[in-house]
Amino acid sequence: MPYTCFNCGDTFDEIPKGGVIRCPACASKVLFKARDPITREVKAR
Ligand SMILES: [Zn+2]
């Protein structure tokens, strides 16, 4: 499942083993799922 970084906006689907998901670009832990309904609503507008 793809994720998008809330900090830098980078999208990735790498989920490292261990349960902790970080952005590979900025190492931020603030992420949201790219398939989240909120994202769709933003794109719709
Ligand atoms: Zn990032």
mmCIF file of the protein (N, C-alpha, C, O) and its ligand, coordinates in Angstrom:
data_MODEL
# 
_entry.id   MODEL 
# 
loop_
_entity.id 
_entity.type 
_entity.pdbx_number_of_molecules 
1 polymer     1 
2 non-polymer 1 
# 
_entity_poly.entity_id                      1 
_entity_poly.type                           'polypeptide(L)' 
_entity_poly.nstd_linkage                   no 
_entity_poly.nstd_monomer                   no 
_entity_poly.pdbx_seq_one_letter_code       MPYTCFNCGDTFDEIPKGGVIRCPACASKVLFKARDPITREVKAR 
_entity_poly.pdbx_seq_one_letter_code_can   MPYTCFNCGDTFDEIPKGGVIRCPACASKVLFKARDPITREVKAR 
_entity_poly.pdbx_strand_id                 A 
# 
loop_
_entity_poly_seq.entity_id 
_entity_poly_seq.num 
_entity_poly_seq.mon_id 
_entity_poly_seq.hetero 
1 1  MET n 
1 2  PRO n 
1 3  TYR n 
1 4  THR n 
1 5  CYS n 
1 6  PHE n 
1 7  ASN n 
1 8  CYS n 
1 9  GLY n 
1 10 ASP n 
1 11 THR n 
1 12 PHE n 
1 13 ASP n 
1 14 GLU n 
1 15 ILE n 
1 16 PRO n 
1 17 LYS n 
1 18 GLY n 
1 19 GLY n 
1 20 VAL n 
1 21 ILE n 
1 22 ARG n 
1 23 CYS n 
1 24 PRO n 
1 25 ALA n 
1 26 CYS n 
1 27 ALA n 
1 28 SER n 
1 29 LYS n 
1 30 VAL n 
1 31 LEU n 
1 32 PHE n 
1 33 LYS n 
1 34 ALA n 
1 35 ARG n 
1 36 ASP n 
1 37 PRO n 
1 38 ILE n 
1 39 THR n 
1 40 ARG n 
1 41 GLU n 
1 42 VAL n 
1 43 LYS n 
1 44 ALA n 
1 45 ARG n 
# 
loop_
_struct_asym.id 
_struct_asym.entity_id 
A 1 
B 2 
# 
loop_
_chem_comp.id 
_chem_comp.type 
_chem_comp.mon_nstd_flag 
ALA 'L-peptide linking' y 
ARG 'L-peptide linking' y 
ASN 'L-peptide linking' y 
ASP 'L-peptide linking' y 
CYS 'L-peptide linking' y 
GLU 'L-peptide linking' y 
GLY 'peptide linking'   y 
ILE 'L-peptide linking' y 
LEU 'L-peptide linking' y 
LYS 'L-peptide linking' y 
MET 'L-peptide linking' y 
PHE 'L-peptide linking' y 
PRO 'L-peptide linking' y 
SER 'L-peptide linking' y 
THR 'L-peptide linking' y 
TYR 'L-peptide linking' y 
VAL 'L-peptide linking' y 
ZN  non-polymer         . 
# 
_pdbx_entity_nonpoly.entity_id   2 
_pdbx_entity_nonpoly.name        ? 
_pdbx_entity_nonpoly.comp_id     ZN 
# 
_pdbx_nonpoly_scheme.asym_id         B 
_pdbx_nonpoly_scheme.entity_id       2 
_pdbx_nonpoly_scheme.mon_id          ZN 
_pdbx_nonpoly_scheme.ndb_seq_num     1 
_pdbx_nonpoly_scheme.pdb_seq_num     101 
_pdbx_nonpoly_scheme.auth_seq_num    101 
_pdbx_nonpoly_scheme.pdb_mon_id      ZN 
_pdbx_nonpoly_scheme.auth_mon_id     ZN 
_pdbx_nonpoly_scheme.pdb_strand_id   A 
_pdbx_nonpoly_scheme.pdb_ins_code    . 
# 
loop_
_atom_site.group_PDB 
_atom_site.id 
_atom_site.type_symbol 
_atom_site.label_atom_id 
_atom_site.label_alt_id 
_atom_site.label_comp_id 
_atom_site.label_asym_id 
_atom_site.label_entity_id 
_atom_site.label_seq_id 
_atom_site.pdbx_PDB_ins_code 
_atom_site.Cartn_x 
_atom_site.Cartn_y 
_atom_site.Cartn_z 
_atom_site.occupancy 
_atom_site.B_iso_or_equiv 
_atom_site.pdbx_formal_charge 
_atom_site.auth_seq_id 
_atom_site.auth_comp_id 
_atom_site.auth_asym_id 
_atom_site.auth_atom_id 
_atom_site.pdbx_PDB_model_num 
ATOM   1   N  N  . MET A 1 1  ? 0.852   -1.208 0.000  1.00 0.00 ? 1   MET A N  1 
ATOM   2   C  CA . MET A 1 1  ? 0.000   0.000  0.000  1.00 0.00 ? 1   MET A CA 1 
ATOM   3   C  C  . MET A 1 1  ? 0.880   1.248  0.000  1.00 0.00 ? 1   MET A C  1 
ATOM   4   O  O  . MET A 1 1  ? 1.745   1.396  0.864  1.00 0.00 ? 1   MET A O  1 
ATOM   5   N  N  . PRO A 1 2  ? 0.669   2.131  -0.945 1.00 0.00 ? 2   PRO A N  1 
ATOM   6   C  CA . PRO A 1 2  ? 1.509   3.320  -1.051 1.00 0.00 ? 2   PRO A CA 1 
ATOM   7   C  C  . PRO A 1 2  ? 1.251   4.312  0.082  1.00 0.00 ? 2   PRO A C  1 
ATOM   8   O  O  . PRO A 1 2  ? 0.141   4.432  0.601  1.00 0.00 ? 2   PRO A O  1 
ATOM   9   N  N  . TYR A 1 3  ? 2.306   5.004  0.433  1.00 0.00 ? 3   TYR A N  1 
ATOM   10  C  CA . TYR A 1 3  ? 2.193   6.038  1.458  1.00 0.00 ? 3   TYR A CA 1 
ATOM   11  C  C  . TYR A 1 3  ? 2.740   7.358  0.917  1.00 0.00 ? 3   TYR A C  1 
ATOM   12  O  O  . TYR A 1 3  ? 3.606   7.378  0.042  1.00 0.00 ? 3   TYR A O  1 
ATOM   13  N  N  . THR A 1 4  ? 2.228   8.431  1.445  1.00 0.00 ? 4   THR A N  1 
ATOM   14  C  CA . THR A 1 4  ? 2.739   9.739  1.063  1.00 0.00 ? 4   THR A CA 1 
ATOM   15  C  C  . THR A 1 4  ? 3.266   10.455 2.303  1.00 0.00 ? 4   THR A C  1 
ATOM   16  O  O  . THR A 1 4  ? 2.618   10.463 3.349  1.00 0.00 ? 4   THR A O  1 
ATOM   17  N  N  . CYS A 1 5  ? 4.435   11.048 2.174  1.00 0.00 ? 5   CYS A N  1 
ATOM   18  C  CA . CYS A 1 5  ? 5.036   11.779 3.284  1.00 0.00 ? 5   CYS A CA 1 
ATOM   19  C  C  . CYS A 1 5  ? 4.338   13.128 3.446  1.00 0.00 ? 5   CYS A C  1 
ATOM   20  O  O  . CYS A 1 5  ? 4.190   13.887 2.489  1.00 0.00 ? 5   CYS A O  1 
ATOM   21  N  N  . PHE A 1 6  ? 3.921   13.403 4.658  1.00 0.00 ? 6   PHE A N  1 
ATOM   22  C  CA . PHE A 1 6  ? 3.235   14.662 4.905  1.00 0.00 ? 6   PHE A CA 1 
ATOM   23  C  C  . PHE A 1 6  ? 4.217   15.817 4.953  1.00 0.00 ? 6   PHE A C  1 
ATOM   24  O  O  . PHE A 1 6  ? 3.826   16.975 4.799  1.00 0.00 ? 6   PHE A O  1 
ATOM   25  N  N  . ASN A 1 7  ? 5.489   15.511 5.164  1.00 0.00 ? 7   ASN A N  1 
ATOM   26  C  CA . ASN A 1 7  ? 6.503   16.547 5.310  1.00 0.00 ? 7   ASN A CA 1 
ATOM   27  C  C  . ASN A 1 7  ? 7.013   17.039 3.956  1.00 0.00 ? 7   ASN A C  1 
ATOM   28  O  O  . ASN A 1 7  ? 7.031   18.241 3.691  1.00 0.00 ? 7   ASN A O  1 
ATOM   29  N  N  . CYS A 1 8  ? 7.431   16.088 3.094  1.00 0.00 ? 8   CYS A N  1 
ATOM   30  C  CA . CYS A 1 8  ? 8.038   16.481 1.822  1.00 0.00 ? 8   CYS A CA 1 
ATOM   31  C  C  . CYS A 1 8  ? 7.167   16.086 0.630  1.00 0.00 ? 8   CYS A C  1 
ATOM   32  O  O  . CYS A 1 8  ? 7.452   16.485 -0.499 1.00 0.00 ? 8   CYS A O  1 
ATOM   33  N  N  . GLY A 1 9  ? 6.115   15.312 0.868  1.00 0.00 ? 9   GLY A N  1 
ATOM   34  C  CA . GLY A 1 9  ? 5.186   14.974 -0.206 1.00 0.00 ? 9   GLY A CA 1 
ATOM   35  C  C  . GLY A 1 9  ? 5.648   13.825 -1.072 1.00 0.00 ? 9   GLY A C  1 
ATOM   36  O  O  . GLY A 1 9  ? 5.039   13.546 -2.105 1.00 0.00 ? 9   GLY A O  1 
ATOM   37  N  N  . ASP A 1 10 ? 6.706   13.158 -0.673 1.00 0.00 ? 10  ASP A N  1 
ATOM   38  C  CA . ASP A 1 10 ? 7.209   12.044 -1.457 1.00 0.00 ? 10  ASP A CA 1 
ATOM   39  C  C  . ASP A 1 10 ? 6.296   10.828 -1.274 1.00 0.00 ? 10  ASP A C  1 
ATOM   40  O  O  . ASP A 1 10 ? 5.822   10.555 -0.171 1.00 0.00 ? 10  ASP A O  1 
ATOM   41  N  N  . THR A 1 11 ? 6.062   10.114 -2.356 1.00 0.00 ? 11  THR A N  1 
ATOM   42  C  CA . THR A 1 11 ? 5.217   8.930  -2.292 1.00 0.00 ? 11  THR A CA 1 
ATOM   43  C  C  . THR A 1 11 ? 6.066   7.679  -2.440 1.00 0.00 ? 11  THR A C  1 
ATOM   44  O  O  . THR A 1 11 ? 6.957   7.621  -3.288 1.00 0.00 ? 11  THR A O  1 
ATOM   45  N  N  . PHE A 1 12 ? 5.792   6.695  -1.626 1.00 0.00 ? 12  PHE A N  1 
ATOM   46  C  CA . PHE A 1 12 ? 6.568   5.458  -1.665 1.00 0.00 ? 12  PHE A CA 1 
ATOM   47  C  C  . PHE A 1 12 ? 5.716   4.334  -1.109 1.00 0.00 ? 12  PHE A C  1 
ATOM   48  O  O  . PHE A 1 12 ? 4.692   4.570  -0.467 1.00 0.00 ? 12  PHE A O  1 
ATOM   49  N  N  . ASP A 1 13 ? 6.145   3.124  -1.360 1.00 0.00 ? 13  ASP A N  1 
ATOM   50  C  CA . ASP A 1 13 ? 5.392   1.971  -0.866 1.00 0.00 ? 13  ASP A CA 1 
ATOM   51  C  C  . ASP A 1 13 ? 6.305   0.990  -0.156 1.00 0.00 ? 13  ASP A C  1 
ATOM   52  O  O  . ASP A 1 13 ? 5.994   -0.195 -0.029 1.00 0.00 ? 13  ASP A O  1 
ATOM   53  N  N  . GLU A 1 14 ? 7.432   1.502  0.300  1.00 0.00 ? 14  GLU A N  1 
ATOM   54  C  CA . GLU A 1 14 ? 8.362   0.625  1.009  1.00 0.00 ? 14  GLU A CA 1 
ATOM   55  C  C  . GLU A 1 14 ? 7.976   0.556  2.478  1.00 0.00 ? 14  GLU A C  1 
ATOM   56  O  O  . GLU A 1 14 ? 7.961   1.562  3.187  1.00 0.00 ? 14  GLU A O  1 
ATOM   57  N  N  . ILE A 1 15 ? 7.669   -0.645 2.911  1.00 0.00 ? 15  ILE A N  1 
ATOM   58  C  CA . ILE A 1 15 ? 7.328   -0.830 4.312  1.00 0.00 ? 15  ILE A CA 1 
ATOM   59  C  C  . ILE A 1 15 ? 8.400   -1.700 4.955  1.00 0.00 ? 15  ILE A C  1 
ATOM   60  O  O  . ILE A 1 15 ? 8.403   -2.917 4.766  1.00 0.00 ? 15  ILE A O  1 
ATOM   61  N  N  . PRO A 1 16 ? 9.303   -1.097 5.705  1.00 0.00 ? 16  PRO A N  1 
ATOM   62  C  CA . PRO A 1 16 ? 10.402  -1.841 6.319  1.00 0.00 ? 16  PRO A CA 1 
ATOM   63  C  C  . PRO A 1 16 ? 9.901   -2.807 7.380  1.00 0.00 ? 16  PRO A C  1 
ATOM   64  O  O  . PRO A 1 16 ? 8.876   -2.569 8.019  1.00 0.00 ? 16  PRO A O  1 
ATOM   65  N  N  . LYS A 1 17 ? 10.618  -3.874 7.557  1.00 0.00 ? 17  LYS A N  1 
ATOM   66  C  CA . LYS A 1 17 ? 10.236  -4.864 8.565  1.00 0.00 ? 17  LYS A CA 1 
ATOM   67  C  C  . LYS A 1 17 ? 10.495  -4.305 9.960  1.00 0.00 ? 17  LYS A C  1 
ATOM   68  O  O  . LYS A 1 17 ? 11.574  -3.788 10.247 1.00 0.00 ? 17  LYS A O  1 
ATOM   69  N  N  . GLY A 1 18 ? 9.511   -4.416 10.801 1.00 0.00 ? 18  GLY A N  1 
ATOM   70  C  CA . GLY A 1 18 ? 9.663   -3.891 12.147 1.00 0.00 ? 18  GLY A CA 1 
ATOM   71  C  C  . GLY A 1 18 ? 8.450   -3.075 12.556 1.00 0.00 ? 18  GLY A C  1 
ATOM   72  O  O  . GLY A 1 18 ? 8.218   -2.845 13.743 1.00 0.00 ? 18  GLY A O  1 
ATOM   73  N  N  . GLY A 1 19 ? 7.684   -2.644 11.581 1.00 0.00 ? 19  GLY A N  1 
ATOM   74  C  CA . GLY A 1 19 ? 6.450   -1.934 11.886 1.00 0.00 ? 19  GLY A CA 1 
ATOM   75  C  C  . GLY A 1 19 ? 6.586   -0.429 11.851 1.00 0.00 ? 19  GLY A C  1 
ATOM   76  O  O  . GLY A 1 19 ? 5.579   0.279  11.849 1.00 0.00 ? 19  GLY A O  1 
ATOM   77  N  N  . VAL A 1 20 ? 7.820   0.085  11.822 1.00 0.00 ? 20  VAL A N  1 
ATOM   78  C  CA . VAL A 1 20 ? 8.007   1.531  11.793 1.00 0.00 ? 20  VAL A CA 1 
ATOM   79  C  C  . VAL A 1 20 ? 8.159   1.997  10.347 1.00 0.00 ? 20  VAL A C  1 
ATOM   80  O  O  . VAL A 1 20 ? 9.090   1.591  9.651  1.00 0.00 ? 20  VAL A O  1 
ATOM   81  N  N  . ILE A 1 21 ? 7.257   2.834  9.908  1.00 0.00 ? 21  ILE A N  1 
ATOM   82  C  CA . ILE A 1 21 ? 7.307   3.317  8.535  1.00 0.00 ? 21  ILE A CA 1 
ATOM   83  C  C  . ILE A 1 21 ? 7.834   4.746  8.521  1.00 0.00 ? 21  ILE A C  1 
ATOM   84  O  O  . ILE A 1 21 ? 7.296   5.632  9.186  1.00 0.00 ? 21  ILE A O  1 
ATOM   85  N  N  . ARG A 1 22 ? 8.887   4.949  7.758  1.00 0.00 ? 22  ARG A N  1 
ATOM   86  C  CA . ARG A 1 22 ? 9.457   6.293  7.650  1.00 0.00 ? 22  ARG A CA 1 
ATOM   87  C  C  . ARG A 1 22 ? 9.593   6.686  6.185  1.00 0.00 ? 22  ARG A C  1 
ATOM   88  O  O  . ARG A 1 22 ? 9.642   5.835  5.297  1.00 0.00 ? 22  ARG A O  1 
ATOM   89  N  N  . CYS A 1 23 ? 9.652   7.970  5.958  1.00 0.00 ? 23  CYS A N  1 
ATOM   90  C  CA . CYS A 1 23 ? 9.901   8.467  4.615  1.00 0.00 ? 23  CYS A CA 1 
ATOM   91  C  C  . CYS A 1 23 ? 11.372  8.242  4.268  1.00 0.00 ? 23  CYS A C  1 
ATOM   92  O  O  . CYS A 1 23 ? 12.243  8.659  5.032  1.00 0.00 ? 23  CYS A O  1 
ATOM   93  N  N  . PRO A 1 24 ? 11.675  7.594  3.139  1.00 0.00 ? 24  PRO A N  1 
ATOM   94  C  CA . PRO A 1 24 ? 13.065  7.343  2.746  1.00 0.00 ? 24  PRO A CA 1 
ATOM   95  C  C  . PRO A 1 24 ? 13.793  8.613  2.350  1.00 0.00 ? 24  PRO A C  1 
ATOM   96  O  O  . PRO A 1 24 ? 15.022  8.630  2.285  1.00 0.00 ? 24  PRO A O  1 
ATOM   97  N  N  . ALA A 1 25 ? 13.050  9.674  2.083  1.00 0.00 ? 25  ALA A N  1 
ATOM   98  C  CA . ALA A 1 25 ? 13.667  10.921 1.640  1.00 0.00 ? 25  ALA A CA 1 
ATOM   99  C  C  . ALA A 1 25 ? 14.076  11.799 2.816  1.00 0.00 ? 25  ALA A C  1 
ATOM   100 O  O  . ALA A 1 25 ? 15.182  12.339 2.839  1.00 0.00 ? 25  ALA A O  1 
ATOM   101 N  N  . CYS A 1 26 ? 13.177  11.941 3.796  1.00 0.00 ? 26  CYS A N  1 
ATOM   102 C  CA . CYS A 1 26 ? 13.449  12.858 4.910  1.00 0.00 ? 26  CYS A CA 1 
ATOM   103 C  C  . CYS A 1 26 ? 13.338  12.174 6.267  1.00 0.00 ? 26  CYS A C  1 
ATOM   104 O  O  . CYS A 1 26 ? 13.519  12.812 7.304  1.00 0.00 ? 26  CYS A O  1 
ATOM   105 N  N  . ALA A 1 27 ? 13.042  10.880 6.261  1.00 0.00 ? 27  ALA A N  1 
ATOM   106 C  CA . ALA A 1 27 ? 12.970  10.091 7.489  1.00 0.00 ? 27  ALA A CA 1 
ATOM   107 C  C  . ALA A 1 27 ? 11.848  10.553 8.405  1.00 0.00 ? 27  ALA A C  1 
ATOM   108 O  O  . ALA A 1 27 ? 11.867  10.280 9.606  1.00 0.00 ? 27  ALA A O  1 
ATOM   109 N  N  . SER A 1 28 ? 10.879  11.246 7.843  1.00 0.00 ? 28  SER A N  1 
ATOM   110 C  CA . SER A 1 28 ? 9.760   11.698 8.659  1.00 0.00 ? 28  SER A CA 1 
ATOM   111 C  C  . SER A 1 28 ? 8.809   10.548 8.937  1.00 0.00 ? 28  SER A C  1 
ATOM   112 O  O  . SER A 1 28 ? 8.610   9.675  8.092  1.00 0.00 ? 28  SER A O  1 
ATOM   113 N  N  . LYS A 1 29 ? 8.227   10.554 10.118 1.00 0.00 ? 29  LYS A N  1 
ATOM   114 C  CA . LYS A 1 29 ? 7.267   9.514  10.475 1.00 0.00 ? 29  LYS A CA 1 
ATOM   115 C  C  . LYS A 1 29 ? 5.837   9.979  10.235 1.00 0.00 ? 29  LYS A C  1 
ATOM   116 O  O  . LYS A 1 29 ? 4.886   9.225  10.443 1.00 0.00 ? 29  LYS A O  1 
ATOM   117 N  N  . VAL A 1 30 ? 5.692   11.227 9.796  1.00 0.00 ? 30  VAL A N  1 
ATOM   118 C  CA . VAL A 1 30 ? 4.359   11.761 9.547  1.00 0.00 ? 30  VAL A CA 1 
ATOM   119 C  C  . VAL A 1 30 ? 3.954   11.398 8.128  1.00 0.00 ? 30  VAL A C  1 
ATOM   120 O  O  . VAL A 1 30 ? 4.342   12.059 7.165  1.00 0.00 ? 30  VAL A O  1 
ATOM   121 N  N  . LEU A 1 31 ? 3.169   10.338 8.018  1.00 0.00 ? 31  LEU A N  1 
ATOM   122 C  CA . LEU A 1 31 ? 2.786   9.846  6.704  1.00 0.00 ? 31  LEU A CA 1 
ATOM   123 C  C  . LEU A 1 31 ? 1.289   9.602  6.673  1.00 0.00 ? 31  LEU A C  1 
ATOM   124 O  O  . LEU A 1 31 ? 0.637   9.497  7.712  1.00 0.00 ? 31  LEU A O  1 
ATOM   125 N  N  . PHE A 1 32 ? 0.759   9.515  5.470  1.00 0.00 ? 32  PHE A N  1 
ATOM   126 C  CA . PHE A 1 32 ? -0.631  9.091  5.340  1.00 0.00 ? 32  PHE A CA 1 
ATOM   127 C  C  . PHE A 1 32 ? -0.772  8.193  4.131  1.00 0.00 ? 32  PHE A C  1 
ATOM   128 O  O  . PHE A 1 32 ? 0.013   8.277  3.186  1.00 0.00 ? 32  PHE A O  1 
ATOM   129 N  N  . LYS A 1 33 ? -1.750  7.353  4.164  1.00 0.00 ? 33  LYS A N  1 
ATOM   130 C  CA . LYS A 1 33 ? -1.934  6.402  3.079  1.00 0.00 ? 33  LYS A CA 1 
ATOM   131 C  C  . LYS A 1 33 ? -2.382  7.120  1.818  1.00 0.00 ? 33  LYS A C  1 
ATOM   132 O  O  . LYS A 1 33 ? -3.283  7.957  1.849  1.00 0.00 ? 33  LYS A O  1 
ATOM   133 N  N  . ALA A 1 34 ? -1.740  6.780  0.708  1.00 0.00 ? 34  ALA A N  1 
ATOM   134 C  CA . ALA A 1 34 ? -2.037  7.448  -0.560 1.00 0.00 ? 34  ALA A CA 1 
ATOM   135 C  C  . ALA A 1 34 ? -3.456  7.126  -1.026 1.00 0.00 ? 34  ALA A C  1 
ATOM   136 O  O  . ALA A 1 34 ? -4.044  7.880  -1.802 1.00 0.00 ? 34  ALA A O  1 
ATOM   137 N  N  . ARG A 1 35 ? -3.999  6.018  -0.556 1.00 0.00 ? 35  ARG A N  1 
ATOM   138 C  CA . ARG A 1 35 ? -5.351  5.641  -0.949 1.00 0.00 ? 35  ARG A CA 1 
ATOM   139 C  C  . ARG A 1 35 ? -6.383  6.095  0.060  1.00 0.00 ? 35  ARG A C  1 
ATOM   140 O  O  . ARG A 1 35 ? -7.539  5.672  0.025  1.00 0.00 ? 35  ARG A O  1 
ATOM   141 N  N  . ASP A 1 36 ? -5.956  6.953  0.949  1.00 0.00 ? 36  ASP A N  1 
ATOM   142 C  CA . ASP A 1 36 ? -6.885  7.447  1.950  1.00 0.00 ? 36  ASP A CA 1 
ATOM   143 C  C  . ASP A 1 36 ? -7.983  8.279  1.284  1.00 0.00 ? 36  ASP A C  1 
ATOM   144 O  O  . ASP A 1 36 ? -7.693  9.057  0.376  1.00 0.00 ? 36  ASP A O  1 
ATOM   145 N  N  . PRO A 1 37 ? -9.232  8.129  1.718  1.00 0.00 ? 37  PRO A N  1 
ATOM   146 C  CA . PRO A 1 37 ? -10.352 8.882  1.126  1.00 0.00 ? 37  PRO A CA 1 
ATOM   147 C  C  . PRO A 1 37 ? -10.126 10.385 1.159  1.00 0.00 ? 37  PRO A C  1 
ATOM   148 O  O  . PRO A 1 37 ? -10.625 11.112 0.300  1.00 0.00 ? 37  PRO A O  1 
ATOM   149 N  N  . ILE A 1 38 ? -9.374  10.852 2.151  1.00 0.00 ? 38  ILE A N  1 
ATOM   150 C  CA . ILE A 1 38 ? -9.093  12.283 2.246  1.00 0.00 ? 38  ILE A CA 1 
ATOM   151 C  C  . ILE A 1 38 ? -8.266  12.733 1.045  1.00 0.00 ? 38  ILE A C  1 
ATOM   152 O  O  . ILE A 1 38 ? -8.478  13.821 0.509  1.00 0.00 ? 38  ILE A O  1 
ATOM   153 N  N  . THR A 1 39 ? -7.334  11.899 0.631  1.00 0.00 ? 39  THR A N  1 
ATOM   154 C  CA . THR A 1 39 ? -6.498  12.231 -0.529 1.00 0.00 ? 39  THR A CA 1 
ATOM   155 C  C  . THR A 1 39 ? -7.343  12.328 -1.792 1.00 0.00 ? 39  THR A C  1 
ATOM   156 O  O  . THR A 1 39 ? -7.129  13.203 -2.631 1.00 0.00 ? 39  THR A O  1 
ATOM   157 N  N  . ARG A 1 40 ? -8.283  11.437 -1.914 1.00 0.00 ? 40  ARG A N  1 
ATOM   158 C  CA . ARG A 1 40 ? -9.146  11.457 -3.100 1.00 0.00 ? 40  ARG A CA 1 
ATOM   159 C  C  . ARG A 1 40 ? -9.974  12.736 -3.129 1.00 0.00 ? 40  ARG A C  1 
ATOM   160 O  O  . ARG A 1 40 ? -10.201 13.336 -4.180 1.00 0.00 ? 40  ARG A O  1 
ATOM   161 N  N  . GLU A 1 41 ? -10.411 13.129 -1.946 1.00 0.00 ? 41  GLU A N  1 
ATOM   162 C  CA . GLU A 1 41 ? -11.237 14.330 -1.885 1.00 0.00 ? 41  GLU A CA 1 
ATOM   163 C  C  . GLU A 1 41 ? -10.419 15.560 -2.295 1.00 0.00 ? 41  GLU A C  1 
ATOM   164 O  O  . GLU A 1 41 ? -10.932 16.468 -2.949 1.00 0.00 ? 41  GLU A O  1 
ATOM   165 N  N  . VAL A 1 42 ? -9.156  15.574 -1.905 1.00 0.00 ? 42  VAL A N  1 
ATOM   166 C  CA . VAL A 1 42 ? -8.283  16.690 -2.260 1.00 0.00 ? 42  VAL A CA 1 
ATOM   167 C  C  . VAL A 1 42 ? -8.054  16.724 -3.766 1.00 0.00 ? 42  VAL A C  1 
ATOM   168 O  O  . VAL A 1 42 ? -8.071  17.790 -4.383 1.00 0.00 ? 42  VAL A O  1 
ATOM   169 N  N  . LYS A 1 43 ? -7.837  15.537 -4.358 1.00 0.00 ? 43  LYS A N  1 
ATOM   170 C  CA . LYS A 1 43 ? -7.588  15.494 -5.793 1.00 0.00 ? 43  LYS A CA 1 
ATOM   171 C  C  . LYS A 1 43 ? -8.846  15.885 -6.575 1.00 0.00 ? 43  LYS A C  1 
ATOM   172 O  O  . LYS A 1 43 ? -8.771  16.475 -7.653 1.00 0.00 ? 43  LYS A O  1 
ATOM   173 N  N  . ALA A 1 44 ? -10.013 15.537 -5.997 1.00 0.00 ? 44  ALA A N  1 
ATOM   174 C  CA . ALA A 1 44 ? -11.279 15.824 -6.692 1.00 0.00 ? 44  ALA A CA 1 
ATOM   175 C  C  . ALA A 1 44 ? -11.483 17.326 -6.829 1.00 0.00 ? 44  ALA A C  1 
ATOM   176 O  O  . ALA A 1 44 ? -12.108 17.803 -7.776 1.00 0.00 ? 44  ALA A O  1 
ATOM   177 N  N  . ARG A 1 45 ? -10.941 18.062 -5.859 1.00 0.00 ? 45  ARG A N  1 
ATOM   178 C  CA . ARG A 1 45 ? -11.116 19.505 -5.920 1.00 0.00 ? 45  ARG A CA 1 
ATOM   179 C  C  . ARG A 1 45 ? -9.946  20.132 -6.632 1.00 0.00 ? 45  ARG A C  1 
ATOM   180 O  O  . ARG A 1 45 ? -9.901  21.352 -6.790 1.00 0.00 ? 45  ARG A O  1 
HETATM 181 ZN ZN . ZN  B 2 .  ? 9.515   12.914 3.424  1.00 0.00 2 101 ZN  A ZN 1 
# 
